[in-house]
Amino acid sequence: MNKGKSQKIFYGWLIVAMGFILMSIGWGIVYNTASLFLGPISEDYGFTRTQISYTMTLRALTQTLMALFAGKIYRKIPIESSMKVMSLVLAGSYFLLSTSSQLWQFYLFTITSSLANSFLGLVPLSLVISNWFVEKRGSALGFAFMGSGFGGMIFSSLAGRWIVQYGWARTYQILAIIMLVCTVPIVFFFMKENPQKLGLRPYGEKEESFSVKKGIAFKEALSMPYFWFLGLISFSTAVCLHIVMISVAPHLTEIGYDFTFAANILALVMGGIAIGKLVLGYLFDRFSLRVAISLAAFGTLVGLVGLYFGYLFFILPLMIVGSGVGCAYGTIADPMISRSVFGEKDYASIYGVYAALASLGGVVAPVLHGRSYDRTGSYQGILLQAAILIFGILLVNQWIFSEKTINKYRNLWTS
């Protein structure tokens, strides 16, 4: 049997393509269309915006908790088995959202859909794709995860139209059918957790290193200040990234652009993030961790500064490009850092902590964003503060991701 690169088409690339679809459907629908339903549901049932907006918080908290316990979960439950069950739960939850009329029902099915999507999204896909690739791992992750931005563009537009034409309940039903038709066949028939199940080797792995997993044990990593310092960087960077994303439309509207123009710029930013994930994945394959991460941080800085000076029309294209590369950091950088610095031994647990901290950044950012606006009546202050923070992170990254620092921890790897 041909193995690895000797195949005309390596099966791992099919896994990547399936990951792209799962991210387009799961992340693109569950997270990127969620805000479209808030107004129609609150108007129909008389919920306050605060009450129905708690569904957004529940999504983020569910994702955070799932990422935090990912290592323990996947040591007990095979990824393929959990994906099969949760693909059905995801479609079922969205259908049940269409039948909901009580606030607790919306909360319950928001939690179950977010839980299901967590078993189909970032952490499990990063585990599976990393199992399949040694070389071109960054590019593989980048292509798969760009599905979230692609799905966000497509389904935000479609869901917005469907809500107007058919109502929010029927739109939930349509999305549930799309989830059922697209995700269930993928996880039942195509998704394979590792190449060994097909008698293959990971792409680019030498035969003598086959099935040998080296790295730092999770408990040992937890005792390292460096581990937690990287976590602080992940959290802080996530705060900055989310401030970029949630500022685009309201800030541009505030400084004089009309709503349609601001919405179109947001769509372009989401498209830029989709492409940015592919670009950033390539950068991780082509350059060192420090170079790739520094370019991502610089992109975020450009995005924030571009928004701050958004009244200058010519700077908006730079903002879109910078945000695209910078906001791709959360899905690409954390898995690459986890495996590159701490190895494969307890990758799921280590990456799970960083993914949870990044998700927590997504919970904190809207709170800081809202309070800053309530206090000052403008988004300029929070944009400036985030720009200063990401500039500081960019400087610190030059030390924490230097080859000398990283090699110090790679030398601790044991099989």
C-alpha positions, -999 to 999 in steps of 0.1 A, spaced: 0 0 0 13 34 -9 18 56 21 22 93 29 36 114 1 38 84 -23 0 86 -28 -12 107 -57 -37 124 -34 -29 121 2 -60 113 22 -51 140 48 -60 167 23 -95 152 21 -96 155 59 -86 192 56 -114 197 30 -139 181 53 -126 203 82 -132 233 60 -169 223 55 -174 215 92 -160 250 101 -181 266 74 -213 250 87 -206 249 124 -187 280 132 -201 299 102 -237 293 114 -236 289 152 -213 319 159 -214 341 129 -252 343 124 -262 343 161 -266 381 163 -291 382 135 -317 363 156 -315 385 186 -338 413 174 -365 392 158 -368 369 188 -369 396 214 -396 415 193 -418 384 190 -417 374 226 -410 406 244 -376 396 258 -352 425 266 -321 427 245 -301 419 276 -320 387 283 -317 374 247 -281 386 244 -271 362 273 -273 335 246 -241 350 232 -224 348 266 -236 312 270 -220 302 236 -187 317 246 -187 301 281 -196 267 267 -168 269 242 -144 280 270 -153 251 293 -151 225 265 -117 237 254 -104 236 290 -114 200 295 -106 188 260 -76 167 271 -96 147 296 -125 143 273 -105 130 243 -85 106 265 -118 89 273 -140 94 242 -126 89 206 -129 120 185 -147 102 157 -174 88 180 -180 121 197 -183 138 163 -209 114 151 -231 119 181 -227 156 182 -234 162 145 -269 149 152 -272 169 184 -262 201 166 -289 197 139 -315 187 165 -307 217 187 -311 241 159 -344 226 149 -356 228 185 -346 265 187 -372 270 160 -399 256 184 -388 276 214 -410 303 230 -396 305 266 -364 321 276 -350 290 293 -356 270 261 -335 294 241 -308 292 268 -309 254 269 -307 248 231 -281 275 228 -259 255 252 -266 222 235 -258 236 200 -227 253 213 -216 221 231 -222 200 199 -203 225 178 -173 224 202 -170 187 195 -169 195 157 -148 226 158 -114 241 166 -100 217 192 -110 184 177 -101 195 141 -67 208 152 -61 174 169 -71 154 138 -53 176 113 -21 177 134 -23 139 135 -23 138 97 4 164 90 40 169 101 50 190 71 26 217 59 7 215 92 2 253 93 -11 254 58 -35 225 65 -48 241 96 -51 275 78 -71 260 49 -95 241 72 -101 270 96 -106 295 69 -140 278 65 -153 297 95 -148 331 77 -161 317 44 -192 302 62 -197 335 81 -199 355 48 -222 330 31 -246 322 60 -248 357 74 -260 369 41 -284 340 35 -298 339 71 -304 376 70 -325 372 38 -343 342 51 -353 358 84 -368 387 64 -386 363 39 -396 334 61 -391 345 98 -365 335 123 -381 301 132 -382 288 97 -347 301 92 -335 280 122 -352 250 105 -335 256 72 -301 259 89 -308 227 109 -314 208 76 -282 222 61 -263 210 92 -279 176 90 -272 172 53 -236 185 53 -221 175 87 -235 140 93 -222 123 61 -187 139 67 -183 126 103 -198 92 96 -181 83 64 -150 105 58 -135 117 91 -106 96 103 -89 105 136 -54 95 124 -36 81 93 -28 48 111 -64 38 107 -58 37 69 -23 22 72 -8 56 64 19 78 79 14 115 87 24 138 58 61 144 60 69 121 89 98 98 86 93 61 91 116 58 120 96 83 140 63 67 132 39 67 161 65 81 185 50 110 205 74 133 223 67 163 244 62 177 279 37 161 301 6 183 309 13 183 347 49 193 341 38 221 318 13 234 344 42 239 368 61 261 343 58 299 345 65 300 307 34 279 301 12 304 319 30 334 304 21 320 269 -15 317 282 -15 353 292 -3 363 258 -31 341 242 -58 357 264 -45 393 258 -42 388 221 -77 374 219 -91 404 237 -75 427 211 -87 405 182 -123 405 194 -122 443 200 -113 446 163 -142 424 152 -169 439 174 -158 475 166 -159 475 128 -196 481 121 -206 503 151 -174 524 150 -176 531 113 -213 540 117 -204 563 146 -178 582 127 -202 590 98 -204 560 74 -239 547 66 -250 513 80 -249 495 46 -213 506 40 -202 496 75 -219 461 70 -201 457 37 -168 466 53 -175 440 80 -182 414 53 -149 422 37 -131 419 70 -146 384 75 -135 375 40 -101 388 48 -99 366 79 -108 336 58 -79 343 35 -57 354 64 -60 320 80 -45 304 49 -18 331 47 -9 328 83 -8 290 81 17 293 52 38 318 72 40 292 101 52 266 76 77 289 59 91 309 88 99 306 125 73 309 152 85 344 161 83 357 126 48 343 119 34 354 153 50 389 150 34 394 116 0 383 130 4 408 159 14 435 135 -16 428 114 -38 432 145 -21 465 153 -27 477 117 -64 467 121 -68 486 153 -50 517 141 -69 516 108 -102 516 127 -90 544 150 -83 566 119 -112 551 100 -125 585 90 -96 585 65 -112 565 37 -79 554 21 -68 536 53 -98 512 53 -82 488 28 -51 485 51 -74 479 80 -91 451 62 -59 434 52 -43 438 86 -74 426 104 -75 396 81 -41 383 90 -42 395 126 -76 380 135 -65 346 120 -42 343 150 -67 327 174 -74 296 153 -39 291 138 -13 303 163 -24 286 195 -24 250 180 10 257 163 25 271 195 12 242 216 27 215 194 59 234 185 69 243 221 54 215 242 53 186 217 26 160 210 26 140 243 -2 160 259 -11 182 230 -49 181 236 -47 192 272 -21 219 266 -39 234 235 -72 231 253 -60 254 280 -48 280 255 -81 276 235 -100 282 267 -80 313 276 -86 326 241 -123 320 244 -122 338 277 -107 367 259 -138 366 237 -160 369 268 -141 398 284 -136 419 252 -173 428 247 -176 438 284 -146 461 281 -158 474 248 -193 482 261 -181 498 293 -157 520 274 -184 532 251 -208 538 280 -182 558 298 -169 579 269 -196 578 243 -170 567 217 -151 536 206 -119 556 201 -107 549 236 -110 511 236 -94 510 201 -64 530 213 -60 509 245 -61 477 225 -36 491 200 -12 499 229 -17 464 243 -10 446 211 20 467 205 34 456 239 26 420 230 45 424 197 76 436 216 73 408 242 69 382 215 104 389 203 117 373 235 92 346 243 93 331 208 130 334 202 147 302 190 168 302 222 137 303 244 118 277 225 147 253 222 151 254 260 117 238 263 121 214 233 151 200 250 128 188 278 107 166 255 105 130 264 89 101 245 
